[in-house]
Amino acid sequence: MENIYNQNEDLTKNYNLLKTKLENVFKKVKQTTDLKQAKIYLIEIQGEFKNIKLKREDREELYGKLQTAFSEINNKIENERLAFENESAKNYLILKPKIEDAEFLANHPKDYRESFEFLIEVQNQFKSLKLQREQRELLYARLQKAFETLKSNQPIYKKPENIEIDANYDDIHQKVENVCKNIEITKDYYDAKEQLIEVQSELRATTISREIKDELFEKIQKSFIIINQRREDDIKNIEEESSIHFNNFRDEIMKIDELLKTEKEYKTYKEKLKSIQFELRDLKLTKEHRKDLFDLIQLNFEKIIDLQDKEKGYFHKESQENYKSLKELVEKGYKQAETTHEYKDTREFLKKIQSEFKGIKLKSEEREELYSKLQRAFEILNTRVDEYFHTKKKNWEVRMQYKISEMITEIENLEDEIEDEEESLLELEDQLDIIISSGKQTIAKEGLMARIASSKVSIQKKNEKIIELDNELEKLEERVNKSEDEQEVDE
């Protein structure tokens, strides 16, 4: 009774501690203007649910508040997206007339330098204005066409007299053209940016006229804007796609969470969670969405384990009944091994008791207790048989056959034990795979790894014992066969 009281007191302390932490995080979320950072705060506190024991109703209460906070942040992010679209529409209406003015000046330049500077000024406005991708590309394409038109209307300048400058111009101009053309088709953002940086550095060190150099720098800058905008659009598309996947899979996981309250198909729900986990590996998800989903999966997996642990109470009653009946058999076999002269029948009786251990529900310590006593009964019987055959040298061959039978039985028992341990090992490795996929370093993970290592060592030792017994068995059979041959010669 005292243990139950202490346990409830610990659960209450855990609840109050986690509730305080949640309230502090909610305050930080309200104070920050960075919605992504606010979401990080919520994800971090979500991880606290894994390593703390709570009453079911307390866990559901606090987790419900956390999910409400997540919903509020997601709504704010959605509102920001809508605000961006509205601002983009306004900026488009502001910038479009300026593009039209640029087109007019390009086609009717009174002063080339003045027209060129106006186009540059319009181009610079793209850097600070928010625009939709399609609108930005459309207006920017019109502006670049205006640049080309103005260039074609540029007065003919006298070529530089310096031959070296002429050669430098042709070379760097071609490099800039090639890089900028590649920017239009490449999908590798980082490689494209490196190419632009490289050719920009080379242009900076090239000896050509200032006017031509500025023109090439403008061309490179245009390409920087293109790939940066393309990168922003790609990120935006990934975030939108990730949101769709996140909402769908979150709903699917939460359905499992609800079903666990009324149904006990634990194996089925474990398989569903593992299936979802595998699906997520191949989907485009943001880091935050991926972590949130894996955290939800892990939380439900731990809930299944908790529910299974509670059901072990039914196991206790059945194991007690099994222990009582099996103990009577073991005691009977033990006494018979100590007193009987019917060695063969007694061995068969002990083997029959040994077979009762397979598939029967017992606590591990009780199983070990009874099995150890049964093994001592075998040892006592073996000792008595050895003494019996020692006094009857003429029955040496019978004694050897007895040992051979004993070793064969031991090998079969070891093989059965290995089979059982390998099944348990597969189940442990399945649990470890799920925990590893979540990316969390938990105490449960370390415990599973230790149990897996221990199981593998046990299997290895039993396999080595089988090999050792096989070798001894082969030698015994050779001795028996040799003895039979010698008896035939004597006869």
C-alpha positions in Angstrom: 0.0 0.0 0.0 2.9 2.3 0.9 4.5 1.6 -2.5 1.3 2.6 -4.4 1.1 5.8 -2.4 4.8 6.6 -3.2 4.2 5.8 -6.8 1.2 8.2 -7.0 3.1 10.9 -5.2 6.0 10.6 -7.8 3.5 10.8 -10.7 1.9 13.9 -9.2 5.4 15.5 -8.8 6.2 14.7 -12.5 2.9 16.2 -13.6 3.5 19.5 -11.7 7.1 19.6 -13.0 6.1 19.1 -16.6 3.2 21.5 -16.3 5.5 24.3 -15.0 7.9 23.7 -17.9 5.0 23.8 -20.4 3.8 27.1 -19.0 7.3 28.6 -19.2 7.6 27.5 -22.8 4.2 29.0 -23.7 5.4 32.3 -22.2 8.5 32.2 -24.4 6.4 31.4 -27.5 4.1 34.4 -26.9 7.1 36.7 -26.4 9.0 35.8 -29.6 8.2 37.2 -33.0 10.2 34.4 -34.8 7.5 31.8 -35.5 10.1 29.1 -36.5 11.9 29.6 -33.2 8.6 29.4 -31.4 7.9 26.1 -33.0 11.4 24.9 -32.0 10.5 25.7 -28.4 7.4 23.6 -28.6 9.2 20.7 -30.3 11.9 20.7 -27.5 9.3 20.5 -24.7 7.5 17.8 -26.6 10.6 15.6 -26.2 10.1 15.9 -22.4 7.0 13.7 -22.6 9.1 10.7 -23.5 11.3 10.3 -20.4 8.7 11.1 -17.7 6.1 8.8 -16.2 2.6 10.3 -15.8 -1.0 9.2 -15.2 -2.8 8.7 -18.5 -5.3 11.5 -17.8 -2.4 13.9 -16.9 -0.4 13.0 -20.0 -3.5 13.6 -22.2 -4.2 16.9 -20.5 -0.7 18.3 -21.0 -0.2 16.9 -24.4 -3.6 18.3 -25.5 -2.4 21.8 -24.4 0.8 21.3 -26.4 -1.1 20.4 -29.5 -3.3 23.4 -29.2 -0.1 25.6 -29.0 1.2 23.8 -32.2 -2.1 24.6 -34.0 -1.9 28.3 -33.0 1.7 28.6 -34.3 0.7 26.8 -37.6 -2.2 29.2 -38.0 0.1 32.2 -37.5 2.5 30.8 -40.1 -0.4 30.4 -42.5 -1.5 34.0 -41.9 2.1 35.2 -42.6 1.9 33.3 -45.9 -1.4 35.0 -46.8 0.1 38.4 -45.8 3.1 37.7 -48.1 0.8 37.0 -51.0 -1.2 40.3 -50.4 2.0 42.3 -50.1 3.4 40.7 -53.3 0.2 41.7 -55.2 0.6 45.4 -54.0 4.3 45.4 -54.9 3.5 44.1 -58.4 1.1 46.9 -59.0 3.8 49.4 -57.9 6.7 47.9 -59.9 4.8 47.2 -63.2 4.4 50.9 -64.2 8.2 51.4 -63.6 9.0 48.4 -65.9 6.8 50.0 -68.5 8.7 53.3 -68.1 12.0 51.4 -68.5 10.7 49.8 -71.7 9.8 53.2 -73.1 13.2 54.7 -72.3 15.0 51.7 -73.8 13.1 52.2 -77.1 13.4 56.0 -77.1 16.7 56.9 -75.3 17.5 60.6 -75.3 20.5 60.1 -73.0 22.0 56.6 -73.0 23.7 57.0 -69.5 20.5 58.5 -67.9 18.3 55.7 -69.3 20.8 53.0 -68.2 20.9 54.4 -64.7 17.1 54.4 -64.5 17.0 50.7 -65.6 19.6 49.9 -62.9 17.5 51.7 -60.3 14.4 49.7 -61.2 16.5 46.5 -61.2 17.7 47.3 -57.6 14.1 47.5 -56.4 13.7 43.8 -57.0 16.1 43.1 -54.1 13.8 44.7 -51.4 10.3 44.0 -52.7 8.4 40.9 -51.9 6.9 39.3 -55.1 5.4 36.0 -56.2 7.8 33.9 -58.2 5.8 34.1 -61.4 5.4 37.9 -61.1 9.1 38.4 -60.3 10.2 36.3 -63.3 7.7 38.1 -65.7 8.7 41.6 -64.7 12.4 40.8 -64.5 12.3 39.3 -68.0 10.7 42.4 -69.3 13.4 44.5 -67.6 16.2 42.4 -69.1 14.7 42.8 -72.5 14.7 46.5 -72.0 18.4 46.3 -71.1 19.1 44.5 -74.4 17.0 47.0 -76.4 18.9 49.9 -74.8 22.2 48.2 -75.5 21.3 47.9 -79.2 20.5 51.6 -79.2 23.8 52.4 -77.5 26.0 54.8 -79.5 29.0 53.2 -81.3 32.1 53.7 -79.2 35.6 53.6 -80.4 37.2 50.3 -79.7 40.0 50.3 -77.0 43.3 50.9 -78.7 45.0 48.6 -76.2 45.1 45.1 -77.8 45.5 43.4 -74.4 42.3 45.0 -73.1 40.5 43.9 -76.2 41.7 40.3 -75.7 40.7 40.4 -72.0 37.2 41.6 -72.8 36.6 38.8 -75.3 37.7 36.2 -72.8 35.9 37.4 -69.7 32.8 38.3 -71.6 32.5 34.8 -73.0 33.1 33.3 -69.5 30.4 35.5 -68.0 28.0 34.6 -70.8 28.6 30.9 -70.4 28.1 30.9 -66.6 25.0 33.0 -66.8 23.4 30.8 -69.5 24.2 27.7 -67.3 22.4 29.4 -64.4 19.2 29.4 -66.4 19.1 25.6 -66.8 21.0 24.2 -63.8 19.2 22.7 -60.8 22.2 22.6 -58.6 21.9 25.7 -56.5 25.3 25.4 -54.7 27.3 24.6 -57.8 25.7 27.5 -59.7 26.5 29.9 -56.9 30.1 28.8 -56.8 30.4 29.3 -60.5 29.1 32.9 -60.2 31.4 33.7 -57.3 34.4 32.3 -59.3 33.7 34.3 -62.5 32.9 37.4 -60.4 36.3 37.2 -58.8 38.0 36.7 -62.1 36.1 39.7 -63.5 37.2 41.8 -60.6 40.9 41.1 -61.4 40.5 41.6 -65.2 41.8 44.7 -66.9 39.0 46.2 -69.0 37.2 49.5 -69.2 35.1 50.4 -66.1 31.9 50.8 -68.2 32.1 47.2 -69.6 33.1 45.8 -66.3 30.1 47.3 -64.6 27.9 45.9 -67.4 29.2 42.4 -66.8 28.9 42.8 -63.0 25.2 43.7 -63.5 24.8 40.5 -65.6 26.3 38.4 -62.8 24.2 40.1 -60.2 21.1 39.3 -62.3 22.1 35.6 -62.2 22.6 35.8 -58.4 19.0 37.1 -58.0 17.6 34.4 -60.3 19.2 31.5 -58.4 18.4 33.0 -55.0 14.8 33.4 -56.0 14.8 29.9 -57.4 16.2 28.6 -54.1 13.6 30.5 -52.1 10.8 29.1 -54.3 12.2 25.6 -53.9 12.2 26.0 -50.1 8.7 27.3 -50.2 7.5 24.4 -52.3 9.2 21.9 -50.0 7.6 23.6 -47.0 4.1 23.4 -48.6 4.6 19.8 -49.6 5.9 19.0 -46.2 2.9 20.6 -44.5 0.5 18.4 -46.5 2.4 15.2 -45.6 2.7 16.4 -42.0 -1.0 17.0 -41.5 -2.0 13.7 -43.2 0.4 11.5 -41.2 -0.2 13.4 -38.0 -3.9 12.6 -38.3 -3.1 9.0 -39.0 -0.9 8.7 -36.0 -3.4 10.4 -33.8 -6.1 7.9 -34.9 -3.9 5.1 -33.6 -3.5 7.1 -30.4 -7.3 7.2 -30.0 -7.8 3.5 -30.9 -5.3 2.5 -28.2 -7.7 3.8 -25.6 -10.3 1.1 -26.4 -8.6 -1.6 -28.5 -5.8 -4.0 -27.6 -4.4 -4.9 -31.1 -1.0 -3.9 -30.0 0.9 -5.9 -32.6 -1.2 -4.5 -35.4 -0.7 -0.9 -34.2 3.1 -1.5 -33.8 3.2 -2.6 -37.5 1.2 0.4 -38.6 3.6 2.8 -36.8 6.6 1.0 -38.3 5.0 1.2 -41.8 4.4 5.0 -41.3 8.0 5.4 -40.2 9.3 3.7 -43.3 7.0 5.9 -45.6 8.4 9.1 -44.0 11.9 8.2 -44.9 11.2 8.7 -48.6 9.1 11.9 -48.3 10.2 15.5 -48.6 9.8 16.9 -45.2 11.2 19.9 -43.3 13.5 19.0 -40.4 10.8 20.3 -37.9 8.0 18.3 -39.5 10.1 15.1 -39.7 11.1 15.4 -36.0 7.5 16.1 -34.9 6.2 13.0 -36.7 9.0 10.7 -35.4 8.4 12.1 -31.9 4.7 11.2 -32.2 5.5 7.7 -33.4 7.9 7.1 -30.6 5.4 8.4 -28.0 2.7 6.0 -29.3 5.2 3.1 -29.3 6.1 3.8 -25.7 2.3 4.0 -24.9 1.9 0.5 -26.4 4.8 -0.8 -24.2 3.1 0.7 -21.1 -0.2 -0.9 -21.9 1.5 -4.3 -22.5 3.3 -4.0 -19.1 0.0 -3.4 -17.3 -1.5 -6.6 -18.9 1.4 -8.6 -17.4 -0.7 -8.6 -14.2 -2.8 -11.4 -15.8 0.4 -13.3 -16.5 1.3 -13.4 -12.8 -1.8 -15.5 -11.8 -1.3 -18.1 -14.6 2.5 -18.4 -13.9 1.8 -19.1 -10.2 -0.5 -22.0 -11.1 2.0 -23.4 -13.5 4.8 -23.1 -10.9 2.8 -25.1 -8.4 2.0 -28.0 -10.7 5.5 -28.1 -12.3 7.2 -28.0 -8.9 5.4 -31.2 -7.9 6.7 -33.0 -11.0 10.2 -31.7 -10.4 10.2 -32.9 -6.8 8.9 -36.3 -7.8 11.6 -36.6 -10.5 14.3 -35.5 -8.1 13.3 -38.1 -5.5 13.1 -40.8 -8.1 16.6 -39.9 -9.4 18.0 -40.3 -5.9 16.4 -43.8 -5.1 15.3 -45.7 -8.2 17.2 -48.5 -9.9 15.0 -48.2 -13.0 17.5 -45.8 -14.6 16.1 -45.8 -18.1 12.5 -45.2 -17.0 13.7 -42.5 -14.6 15.6 -40.7 -17.4 12.6 -40.8 -19.7 10.5 -39.4 -16.8 13.0 -36.5 -16.3 13.0 -35.8 -20.1 9.2 -35.7 -20.0 9.4 -33.1 -17.2 12.0 -31.2 -19.1 9.6 -31.0 -22.1 7.0 -29.4 -19.9 9.1 -26.2 -19.6 8.6 -25.4 -23.3 5.8 -22.8 -23.9 4.7 -22.7 -20.3 4.2 -19.2 -18.7 6.6 -18.8 -15.7 8.4 -16.0 -14.0 12.1 -16.1 -15.1 13.4 -16.6 -11.5 10.9 -19.5 -10.9 11.7 -21.1 -14.2 15.4 -20.9 -13.4 14.7 -22.4 -9.9 12.8 -25.4 -11.2 15.0 -26.0 -14.2 18.1 -25.9 -12.0 16.7 -28.5 -9.7 15.7 -30.7 -12.7 19.3 -30.5 -13.9 20.6 -31.6 -10.5 18.2 -34.6 -10.7 19.8 -35.4 -14.1 23.3 -35.1 -12.5 22.3 -37.3 -9.6 21.0 -39.9 -12.0 24.1 -39.7 -14.2 26.3 -40.1 -11.1 24.4 -43.2 -10.0 24.4 -44.7 -13.5 28.2 -44.1 -13.8 28.7 -45.8 -10.5 26.5 -48.7 -11.6 28.4 -49.2 -14.8 31.7 -48.7 -13.1 31.0 -51.9 -11.0 30.0 -53.8 -14.1 32.9 -53.5 -16.5 31.3 -56.1 -18.9 28.6 -53.5 -19.6 31.0 -50.9 -20.7 29.4 -50.6 -24.1 26.0 -50.0 -22.6 27.5 -47.2 -20.5 29.0 -45.6 -23.6 25.7 -45.9 -25.5 24.1 -44.2 -22.5 26.5 -41.3 -22.6 26.0 -41.0 -26.4 22.2 -40.8 -25.8 22.8 -38.3 -23.1 25.0 -36.1 -25.3 22.5 -36.3 -28.2 19.7 -35.2 -25.8 21.9 -32.3 -24.5 22.6 -31.2 -28.1 18.9 -31.3 -28.9 18.1 -29.2 -25.8 20.7 -26.7 -26.7 19.3 -26.4 -30.3 15.8 -25.8 -28.9 17.2 -23.1 -26.5 19.0 -21.4 -29.4 15.8 -21.4 -31.5 13.9 -19.7 -28.6 16.6 -17.2 -28.0 16.9 -16.3 -31.7 13.1 -15.5 -31.8 13.5 -13.3 -28.8 16.5 -11.6 -30.4 14.6 -10.7 -33.6 11.9 -9.1 -31.5 14.5 -7.0 -29.5 16.1 -5.9 -32.8 12.7 -4.8 -34.2 12.2 -2.6 -31.1 15.7 -1.2 -31.4 15.2 -0.3 -35.1 12.1 1.8 -34.2 14.0 3.7 -31.4 17.1 4.3 -33.7 14.9 5.6 -36.5 13.5 8.2 -34.1 17.0 9.7 -33.7 16.8 9.8 -30.0 19.5 8.6 -27.5 17.2 7.1 -24.8 17.7 4.8 -21.8 15.4 2.3 -23.5 17.8 2.2 -26.4 20.8 1.4 -24.2 18.8 -1.3 -22.4 17.8 -2.9 -25.6 21.4 -2.8 -27.0 22.6 -4.5 -23.8 20.0 -7.2 -23.9 20.7 -7.8 -27.6 24.5 -8.1 -26.9 23.8 -10.5 -24.0 21.5 -12.7 -26.2 24.1 -12.9 -29.0 26.8 -14.0 -26.5 24.5 -16.6 -25.1 23.6 -18.0 -28.6 27.3 -18.0 -29.5 28.3 -20.0 -26.3 25.5 -22.5 -27.0 26.7 -23.0 -30.6 30.2 -23.5 -29.4 29.0 -26.0 -26.8 27.2 -27.9 -29.6 30.4 -28.1 -31.6 32.3 -29.3 -28.6 29.6 -32.0 -27.9 29.6 -33.1 -31.6 33.3 -33.6 -31.4 33.1 -35.6 -28.2 30.1 -37.6 -29.6 32.1 -38.5 -32.7 35.0 -39.8 -30.5 32.7 -41.8 -28.3 31.0 -43.5 -31.3 34.5 -44.3 -32.8 35.4 -46.0 -29.4 32.2 -48.0 -29.3 32.5 -49.1 -32.9 36.2 -50.1 -32.3 35.2 -52.1 -29.3 32.5 -53.9 -31.3 35.1 -54.7 -34.0 37.5 -56.1 -31.4 34.8 -58.3 -29.9 34.0 -59.7 -33.3 37.8 -60.6 -33.8 37.9 -62.2 -30.4 34.9 -64.3 -31.2 
